[in-house]
Amino acid sequence: YNGSGDIDWKAVAESGVKFAWVKCSEGTTWKDKSRRSNMSAAKKAGLIVGGYHFGRPDNGPKQDMQDALQEADNFLMSHKSIKCGDLRPVLDLEAGIKTDDNYNAEWALTWCRVVEGETGARPIIYCAKWATDLYLRDARVELRAALATYPCWWASYNTGVEPKRGVRVWTEWDIWQWTGSGKTPGIKGKSDKNWMAGGQLNNLRVK
C-alpha cells in the first residue's frame, strides 16, 4: 500500500484480500509516518503483511555503494518489527542511473544482501519491463544472473491470466501486480492489485 488517508483494514480483509505490503521508506532518510499503524491494523484484521522500500540508486554517489548501505539502513530502521510469518522485505526498483546499468544492478544487490544479512529473510525485488529496459538490461551477465536469484514481483497492467509484458532479467514472476487503479473496500481512491503465483504466499513469508 502506498496511498494516503485512513484505511479500514477490516473491510479490506473482509473483501477477500489476503496480503499487503506497506511502504516503509524511500531513499536514505524518508520514512512513511503511517507505516506502523497501517501494519498493526492490517495484521489485526488478519492480513499477512510486509514492508517495502522505494530504492533511489539515482541519488547515490557512483564511486561506491555507500548510498545502497544507507538506504538499507533506512529501511531496517523504519521496519524494525519484522517477525516470523510476515511477508519478506521488498526492494521497489523503479529508479536508477540511465547510463550505468552495472551500477544499478550492483546497488540493488548490495541493498538486498545487507537486508538479508540483518533480517535472515531473502528480499523480493519489485520491477517492471520499462524499468529493467532503462536501468538493468545492459548490466553484466553475472550481475543480472545474481538479481534473478531473488523472487520477482512483476508489474504489468493488463487483464488476463498472466502478464503481457514478459519478465526481463528474471525467468519467471512470483507476484504479479496487474493494476494500479483497482478498487478495494476500505481504501479510498485507487489501489494496487496483486496476484500471487500458486503456493507462493507461504514461500514468500519470513521463516
C-alpha positions as CSV (number, residue, x, y, z in Angstrom):
1,Y,0.0,0.0,0.0
2,N,1.3,3.4,-1.0
3,G,-1.6,5.8,-0.5
4,S,-3.0,8.4,1.7
5,G,-5.9,8.6,4.1
6,D,-7.2,6.3,6.7
7,I,-7.7,2.7,5.8
8,D,-10.4,0.4,7.1
9,W,-8.3,-2.8,7.2
10,K,-11.1,-4.9,8.5
11,A,-13.1,-4.0,5.4
12,V,-10.1,-4.8,3.2
13,A,-9.7,-8.2,4.8
14,E,-13.5,-8.9,4.5
15,S,-13.3,-8.2,0.8
16,G,-11.1,-11.2,0.3
17,V,-7.6,-9.6,0.3
18,K,-5.1,-12.0,1.9
19,F,-1.9,-10.0,2.0
20,A,-0.4,-6.4,1.7
21,W,2.9,-4.7,1.6
22,V,3.1,-1.3,3.2
23,K,5.6,1.4,2.1
24,C,8.1,2.0,4.9
25,S,10.9,4.1,3.4
26,E,12.4,5.8,0.4
27,G,16.0,7.0,-0.2
28,T,18.3,7.5,2.8
29,T,16.1,9.3,5.2
30,W,12.4,9.3,4.3
31,K,10.1,7.2,6.4
32,D,6.3,6.8,6.0
33,K,4.7,8.2,9.1
34,S,1.7,5.8,9.0
35,R,3.7,2.6,8.3
36,R,3.5,1.2,11.8
37,S,-0.2,2.0,12.4
38,N,-1.1,0.5,8.9
39,M,0.9,-2.6,9.6
40,S,-0.6,-3.1,13.0
41,A,-4.1,-2.6,11.9
42,A,-3.7,-4.8,8.8
43,K,-2.3,-7.7,11.0
44,K,-5.1,-7.2,13.5
45,A,-7.6,-7.6,10.6
46,G,-5.9,-10.9,9.7
47,L,-3.8,-9.9,6.7
48,I,-0.3,-11.2,6.1
49,V,1.8,-8.0,6.0
50,G,5.2,-6.9,4.9
51,G,7.2,-3.7,4.3
52,Y,8.8,-2.3,1.2
53,H,11.5,0.3,0.4
54,F,11.5,2.5,-2.7
55,G,15.1,2.5,-3.9
56,R,16.8,5.6,-5.2
57,P,20.1,4.5,-6.8
58,D,19.8,7.6,-9.0
59,N,20.6,9.8,-5.9
60,G,23.7,8.0,-4.7
61,P,27.4,8.5,-5.5
62,K,28.6,6.3,-8.3
63,Q,32.1,5.7,-6.8
64,D,30.9,3.4,-4.1
65,M,28.0,1.7,-2.5
66,Q,27.5,4.0,0.4
67,D,24.1,5.1,-0.8
68,A,22.9,1.5,-1.0
69,L,24.1,0.8,2.5
70,Q,22.5,3.9,3.9
71,E,19.2,3.1,2.1
72,A,19.3,-0.4,3.5
73,D,19.8,1.0,7.0
74,N,16.9,3.5,6.5
75,F,14.6,0.6,5.6
76,L,15.8,-1.5,8.6
77,M,15.3,1.4,10.9
78,S,11.8,2.0,9.5
79,H,10.7,-1.6,9.7
80,K,12.2,-2.9,12.9
81,S,9.4,-5.3,13.7
82,I,9.9,-8.0,11.0
83,K,8.6,-11.2,12.5
84,C,8.3,-14.8,11.5
85,G,5.3,-15.2,9.3
86,D,5.5,-11.7,7.9
87,L,5.9,-11.2,4.2
88,R,9.5,-10.8,3.1
89,P,11.0,-7.3,2.7
90,V,10.7,-5.8,-0.8
91,L,13.0,-3.5,-2.8
92,D,11.0,-1.4,-5.2
93,L,13.4,-0.9,-8.1
94,E,12.0,1.7,-10.4
95,A,14.8,4.3,-10.4
96,G,18.4,4.3,-11.4
97,I,21.2,5.9,-13.4
98,K,20.2,5.6,-17.1
99,T,23.9,5.5,-18.2
100,D,25.2,2.8,-15.8
101,D,23.2,-0.4,-15.6
102,N,26.1,-2.1,-13.9
103,Y,25.9,0.4,-11.0
104,N,22.2,0.0,-10.7
105,A,22.4,-3.8,-10.5
106,E,25.3,-3.7,-8.0
107,W,23.4,-1.2,-5.9
108,A,20.3,-3.4,-5.8
109,L,22.4,-6.5,-4.9
110,T,24.1,-4.6,-2.1
111,W,20.8,-3.4,-0.7
112,C,19.4,-6.9,-0.8
113,R,22.5,-8.5,0.8
114,V,22.5,-6.1,3.7
115,V,18.8,-6.5,4.4
116,E,19.0,-10.3,4.1
117,G,22.1,-10.3,6.4
118,E,20.3,-8.3,9.1
119,T,16.9,-10.0,8.9
120,G,17.6,-13.5,7.7
121,A,14.9,-13.0,5.1
122,R,15.7,-13.0,1.3
123,P,14.2,-9.8,-0.2
124,I,11.8,-9.7,-3.1
125,I,12.5,-7.3,-6.0
126,Y,9.6,-5.3,-7.5
127,C,10.2,-4.2,-11.0
128,A,8.6,-3.7,-14.5
129,K,9.6,-4.0,-18.1
130,W,10.1,-0.3,-18.6
131,A,12.4,-0.2,-15.5
132,T,14.5,-3.2,-16.5
133,D,14.9,-1.7,-20.0
134,L,16.0,1.6,-18.6
135,Y,18.2,0.5,-15.7
136,L,19.2,-3.1,-15.9
137,R,19.2,-4.5,-19.4
138,D,22.8,-3.8,-20.2
139,A,24.3,-4.9,-16.9
140,R,26.9,-7.6,-17.0
141,V,25.6,-11.1,-17.3
142,E,26.8,-12.2,-13.9
143,L,25.0,-9.2,-12.2
144,R,21.7,-10.0,-14.0
145,A,22.1,-13.6,-13.0
146,A,22.6,-12.7,-9.4
147,L,19.5,-10.4,-9.4
148,A,17.5,-13.3,-10.9
149,T,18.1,-15.4,-7.8
150,Y,15.8,-13.1,-5.9
151,P,12.0,-13.5,-6.1
152,C,10.4,-11.2,-8.7
153,W,7.3,-9.0,-8.1
154,W,6.4,-8.0,-11.7
155,A,4.2,-5.0,-12.6
156,S,2.3,-5.4,-15.9
157,Y,-1.0,-3.7,-16.0
158,N,-3.3,-5.8,-18.1
159,T,-6.3,-8.1,-17.9
160,G,-6.0,-11.8,-18.4
161,V,-4.3,-14.7,-16.5
162,E,-0.7,-13.6,-16.9
163,P,1.4,-10.5,-17.5
164,K,1.5,-9.5,-21.2
165,R,4.8,-7.7,-20.6
166,G,7.2,-10.6,-20.2
167,V,9.7,-10.6,-17.4
168,R,13.2,-9.3,-18.1
169,V,16.3,-10.3,-16.1
170,W,14.2,-12.9,-14.3
171,T,12.8,-16.1,-15.9
172,E,9.6,-16.1,-14.0
173,W,7.5,-14.0,-11.7
174,D,6.4,-14.8,-8.2
175,I,3.9,-11.9,-7.7
176,W,2.1,-10.1,-10.5
177,Q,0.8,-6.5,-10.0
178,W,-1.9,-6.4,-12.6
179,T,-3.3,-2.9,-12.0
180,G,-2.5,0.3,-10.2
181,S,-6.1,1.6,-10.3
182,G,-8.2,-1.0,-8.6
183,K,-11.0,-0.5,-6.2
184,T,-10.7,-2.1,-2.7
185,P,-13.3,-1.8,0.0
186,G,-11.9,0.1,2.9
187,I,-9.4,2.1,0.8
188,K,-10.4,5.5,-0.6
189,G,-9.5,6.0,-4.3
190,K,-7.3,3.8,-6.4
191,S,-5.3,0.9,-5.1
192,D,-2.7,-1.6,-6.5
193,K,-4.0,-5.2,-7.1
194,N,-1.6,-8.2,-7.0
195,W,-1.8,-11.9,-7.7
196,M,0.4,-14.3,-6.0
197,A,1.7,-17.3,-8.0
198,G,0.3,-20.7,-6.8
199,G,1.8,-21.7,-3.5
200,Q,4.0,-18.6,-3.1
201,L,2.1,-17.0,-0.3
202,N,3.8,-19.2,2.2
203,N,7.1,-19.4,0.4
204,L,7.4,-15.6,0.5
205,R,7.0,-15.3,4.2
206,V,9.8,-14.8,6.8
207,K,10.8,-18.1,8.2
